[in-house]
Amino acid sequence: MSDISGFERGAAEAAEKIKSAGSALVIAHIDADGITAASIASIALEREEIEHSVKFIKKLDPPALQFILDEECDVLWFVDLGSGMYSKMDERCVVADHHRPDSLEKERHVNPHLYGIDGSSEVSGSGVAYAIAVAMDERNRDLSALAIVGAVGDFQESAHSRLTGYNHKIVEDAVEYAGITAEVDIRTFGKQTKPLPILFQYSTDPKLIDYITDQNDDRESCIRFFTELDIDVNENIYWTQLDRNEKSKIVSALVNRMINRGCGVADVRKLLGEIYTIPENTVGTPDNWIEKLPEEMRANARVLFDAKEFATLLNACGRHELPEVGMEVCKGDRSEYLIRALNQQSGHRESLKTAIELVKLGEENGIKDKISGVPLNNIRFFNGGKKVKDTILGIITGMLLNSPEVQCSDRPLIAFADSSDGSNMLKVSGRGTKEMVDRGLDLSLAMIKSSKECGGTGGGHNIAAGASVPYGKENEFLLKLDKMIGQQINGE
């Protein structure tokens, strides 16, 4: 049973430790959840007038931890990482994490798993940081919008098409104190920034073009779909500009087409979800900032109004060595850093597209279910080698697993890439689905045990996890992982 009161007491104890410090170092992961968590922590520390700095890292392994422990400051505040190394930390460390912990100790260790709360779906790293920030000062409830961005950046709304558990409590705060709206709407990505025909033409989750035409990438069919519904459509009309009646008309037409094509109730339900819209002015933003941007940037800047699109912008920064840029945007910059982030986003999209096409082509980097002729019965894998950047490996693994074109969502998908840090370790990323988790999948546990037996490390969540294994050990790792996941799901 979830012990929310205990979780918040733990956050309050951590807050007292932090508030007593004269100096602090915030250590955060580089993804959207880590960047928003770091931003929440930094703003909370600024409001307490505590001198601090922020350090972003890709992974927390023993050498990285030792480097951090050598820092001279009163408090080391780990956000969106740290629980897997908590047992090796000293008394200066405060951990705000949602990944599987290596210790059940709760002192200076705030993790939902220690209180019966699911860290993979009910609260993210930024949500834990937010709980501590609120315990530091009630005025920090206005940072709730950032915690929502972090949660959807970690796909915590995907299982139920809305945020649940402790995340729902943060949503209530965000509506009251940060001015966000939480409304049921179509789940398609890009509602703020893509004109209607393009939005429907290139949507992937769900892939709306399949219910409009048999031709992929057919914009004319999308335009005709709207025209037949008497919806005015041109390059300057966005989904967010439609009124409720127009949206209802479009959704009804889509549902009818889905049913006619044999879609079940589950598919239809995935069409809609709770969408989190962020106001133009949030913590730290100047007035009328969008009007002060170069005109060619204004449409793309609307990504900041949608939690999912905002998170994607942050990932574009963090996954390409610019997490500090993303943090400045979270803290209110709407000029220099925002422009850098928007420019980076186009490069991020191209990197994802190139990597996905590489895997889809098959051959050396394609998805496989055999190792040297030996079948893998419970997983599939691909190896991006040097051709896929290790910082985007998890993103493309999730995209491929859920792609209707690839059709590999019946098993967990495991991915490898060469580590960019020059070590002799391979980066590993694994992704599953809620259905697999319901059948017993725990990727985190499987990754931890399989990687350890091969001389590596691992961790994460039941539905998404990662590891590092030595070069040359990947086949041994895959065989162990395949066996363990078979035991989890099938009782083999």
N, C-alpha and C positions, 0 to 999 in steps of 0.2 A: 504494500500500500504506500502511496506517495505521502511523504512527510514534508509538506511545504513549510510548515511552521519551523521544523528543525532546519530545513535548508536556509530559511531566512535568518534564523538565529546564527547559523554558521557564517552567513554573509555579514551579519552585524559584528561578530567577533573579528572577522577579517578586516572589516572597515575600521574598527578601533585600532588594530595593529597598524594599518596604513596611516591613519590620521595622526598617530603619535610620532611618525617619522619626520625627520628634517630633510631627507632626500630619498628619492626613489628612482628605480630603473624599471620601466615596463618592458616586458619581453613578450612578443606576440608572433603568431603565425602570419604568413603572407597572403592568405586568401581573404575573401570578403568578410567572413566571420571574424577572422583575426584582426583585420584592419578596423572594423567597426568596434570591436572589443577594445583595441588599443586607443581609439579615439574617445570612447566613453571614459576609459581610465585616465587619459591625459586631461580631458576637460574637468573631470572630478578633482584631480590633483591640482589643476590650475585654480579652481575655485577655493581650494583649501590653502592656496599659496604655498604648496610644497614643491620645492625644486625637483625637477625630474627630467629624464630623457626617455626616449623610446627606441627599442632595438627590435627589428624584425628578423626572424630566422626561418629557414625552410623546414628544419627538423631539429628536435632537441635530442641529441645523442650525448654520450658521456663526455667527449671532448668539448662540445658546445656548452654543456652544463658547467664544466670546470672553468671555461673561459668566463662565463657569466658570474660564477661564484667568486672569481678573483676581482670582480668590480668592487670598488669602495663606495658603498651607499647604505643607508639604513634599512631599506626595504627593496626586495626584488619581487616585483609583482608580475607573475606569469599569467597571461590571458590566452585562452583558446589552445593552450598546450601546457605541459608540465605534470599532469597526473601520472603519466607513464614513467616518470622519473622522480616522483615525490619522495620515495624512500631514500634517495641519495642527496636530498637537499638539506640546507642548514636552517637555523631558526629565523633567519632574515627573510626567508621565502614565503610568499603568499601565492597560492595557486587558485585561479578561477578558470576551470576547464570543464569540458563535458565528455571527454574521451574516457575509455576504460582506464581506471586507476590501477597502479601497482601496489597500493596500500589502502587499507580501510581506515587509516588514521584521519581524523577530521580537523585536527588543530592546524589552523592556517591553510586549510585545504577544502575549498568549496567546490564540490562536484555533485551533480544531480544523482549519479549512480549510488552515492553513499546514503541517499535519502529515498530510495525507491522510485526515483523519477528517471524516465528514459531520456538519456542524453543524446540519442540519435533522432528524436522526434519531438520532445516536449520542451527542451530548452537548449540553446546553443551556447557557444563560448561567450558571445556578446551579451546573451541574456544573463549569464552568471556574473559577468563584469557589471552589468546593469544593476543586478540585485545588490552587489557590494556598493556601487555608487549611490544608490538610493539610501542604503543604510548609513552612508557617510553624510548625506544631506538630502532632505526631501526635495529640494529644488532640482535635484538631478533627474527627477521624473521626466523632465523635458528631453532627456536623452533617449527616451524609449523608442523613438522612431529609428534611431541607429541600431538598436537591438533587433527591431523588426527586419531591417535590411540584412543584418547578419544572419538571422534565422532563415529567411527565404534564400539567402545566398548558400546556405547549407542544405537546401531542399527540404527543410523540416515541415513544409506545408504540403509536400507532394503526396503523402500517404492518404490524407483525408481532404485534399484540395483546400485546406485552410490550416491555420496554426492552432494547435491544441495544447492541453496541459498547461504548464507554467507560461508557455508562450502566449496563451490566450489572455492571461493576466496582464502581460506586457502590452498586448494589443489594446486592452481596455485603458491602460495608462496612456498609450500613444494617442488614442482618440481624445482623451480628456486633456492631456497636458502638452501634446505635440501637434495637435491639429490634423492628424491623419484621418482618412476615411477608410473604413473596412466594409466593402460592399460586394455582394455576389455579382460576378460579371464573367465574361468569356475569359478563359485562361491563356489565350494566345499571347505569346511574347511579342512586344513591339507596339503595343496599343498607343503609346505616347509618341512614338517617333516614326512610324511607318504609315504612309498613306494607305487607305483601305485596300485597293487592289493588290498592292505589294504585301501588305500584312497577311492577306489570305493566300496569296500565291506561294509565299515562302514559309508559312507556319509549319512547325514540325511537331508540336506537342499541344494539341492534336494536329495532325496533318490535314488541314481543312481542304486543300486542293483535291484530295481524293473523293470528297463528297460533292464536288462541284463539276469535275470533268475527269475523263479518263486520260487526259494529256497532262503530264507533269510540266510545271513552269508555264502554264497557259494563262497569261494575264487577261487576254480578251475574254476568256470564259468567266473569269472573276468579275470583270466589269459587267458582263452580260447578266451575271447572277444578281448583282446589285440593281442594275437597271430594271430587271423584271420585277423587283420588289419596290420600285419607285423610290430608290435611295439615290440621291444625288452623289455622284462619285467623280472625283478628279484628283490630281496630284496634290491638292492642298486640303483634302478632307481626311481627318483621322478618326479612329474609333471613339476617342474621348470627346469628340465634338458632336457625336450623335445624341439625340434625346432618347429617353427610355423606350418610347414606342418604336423608334427605328431599330434599336438594339433588340427588342423583343421580337420584332418581325424577322430579323436576320437569324436569330437563334432558333426560332420556330422552324424556319425554312431549312436550316442545317440539321435539326433534329429529325425532321421528316425524311430528308435525304439519307441520313445515317440509318434510320429504321428500314428504309426501302432497300438499303444495301446490306441488310442483315446484321447490323450492329446490335449488340445487346445493351441491357440497362447500364452495365458497368462502363461501357464505352461512352454512352450518352452522358453519364454523370461526370466523366472526365472533362467534358466540354466547358463546364462552369466551375467556379471556385471563388473563394474569398480573395479579393484583390485589395492591396494596401497602397493607397494613393497618398503621396507626401505633399504638403503645401509648398508653395514657392519659397516662403521664408521659414527657415528653421534656425536652430541654435547657431549664432555667429554669422549669419548671412546678412549682407547689406541690402538695403531697400532697392527695389527696381533693378536688381542685378542682371536679369535676363536682357533688359533693354540696353545695357551697357556692353554686352558681348558683341563681337563682330557679327554682322547680320548672318553670315554663312554658318555660324556656330549655334544659332539660337534654336533651331529645330532639334538638333542632336542633344542640346543641353536639357531637353525635356526628359531625358533618361532619369534625371534626379527626382521626377515626380512619381515614378513607379518603383516600388521596393525591389522587384526582381530585376528591372533594368539598371537600377542604381547598383545593385550587387554585382551585376555583370561588368559594369564600368570599373568597380573596385578590383575585381578579378583581373581585368585587363592590365591594371597597374601592378598588382601584387605578383602576378605570374610572369611579369617581364621586368623584374628588378626595380619597380617604382612604387613600393607600398607606401612610402612617405608621401608621395603625391596624392594617393588615394586618401590618406589620413587627413591631409590638409583640406581636401574637398569635404570630408565628413565634418570637419571642424568649422566649416563655413566659407572657405575660400571659393569665390565665384569669378575669378579672373585668371591669373597666371596658372595656378595649379589645375583649375578646371579645364582650361584650354589644353594643357599638356595631357591630362587624362583623356579628353575626348579625342585628341590626335592619336593617343596610344591605342584606343579602342579599335580603330580600323585595322591596325597591325595585328591586334589580338585575334580578331575575326579571321583574318587571312591565315594566321598560324593554325587556328583550329580547323579551318577548311582544308588546308594542305595536309595536315596530319590525318584527318579522317579519310580523305581521298586516298592517301598512301595505304592505309589499312584496308580500305575497300577494294583496292586493286589486287589484293591477295599476294601471292608469291611469297617472297622472303618475309615481308612485314604483315602478312595477312593473318586472319583469325584461324586458329587451328584447334583440333581436338585430339591430336596424336603427338607423341614424342618418339621420334625414330621408329615409327610403326607401332608403338605401344599406345593403345587407346586410352584417353582420359574419359571417364564415364560421367563425371559430375561437374566439370568446369571446361571452359574454353580459354584460350590465351592468344595474345599476339606480342611480338617484340619489336618495339619501335627503334631500338638501337640508338644510334647517334642522330637519326632522322627525325625523331620526335622529342621535343623539349621536355625534360622531366617535370618541369613546373606545371605543364598543362596535361600531364598524363591522366590524372584523375578525371578531369573535365571531359576529355575525349572518350575515356572508357565508359563514363556514364551516358554520353551522347550515343555511342555505338550500341550499347546494351539496349537502349530504348528506341533505337531507330527501326521503323517498320521495314526499311529497305534491307537491313542487315539480317534481321530475323534470328537473333541469338539470345532472346530474353528468357529462354527456358532454363538456362544455367548461369551461374556467376561468371563474369568475364574478368580475367586477370591480365594485366598489362605490364610490360617491362620497358625500361628505357635506360640508357647510360646516364649515370649521375653526372651532373654538371659541375660538381665540386672537385673533380679530379681524383676522387677516391677509387678504390678497386671494388666498389659496391654497385650493384644494379638497383635502380629505383623500381619498386613494385607498387601497383595500384590495383585494387579489386572493387568491383561493384556488384551488388545484387538487387533484388526487388523486394517489395513488401510481401509478396506472395511466398517468396523463398524464405524470408524471415519467419513468416507464419508457420512454415513447415520445419523450422528448427535451425535455419542458417544463422551462424554467428561468425562473420568474416573476421572480426577483430580477434577472437579467440583462436581461430584457425591460422590467421597470419602470425600471431604471436608465437604459437607453438611450432609451426612449420619453419618459420624463419630462424628461430632460436636453435633448432636442431641442425640447421645448415650454417650456423655461425653468424646469423644476422639478427635484426631486431624488427619488431612490428607492433601495430596497434591500430586503434580507430574505433569504429562502431560495428554493430552487427550487420548493417546493410552496406557499409562503405568502410574500407580499411586500407592500410598501406604497410609497406615493409621495405627493408633494405637487405639484400643478400649478396654474398661475394660472387664475383664473376666466375663462371664455370659451375656454379651450384644451382643454376636455374632449373635444370631438369629434375634434380633431386628434390628441390623445393616444390615443384609442380606435382610430382608424384605423391609427396607427403600431403600436400594441400588437397589434392583430389581425393585421397583416401579419407582425410579428416572431414571434408565437407560431405562426402558420401555417408559417413557415420552420422553426421548432424541431421541431414535431410532424409536419408533413406534407411537409417539404422543399419548400414552395411558393416 
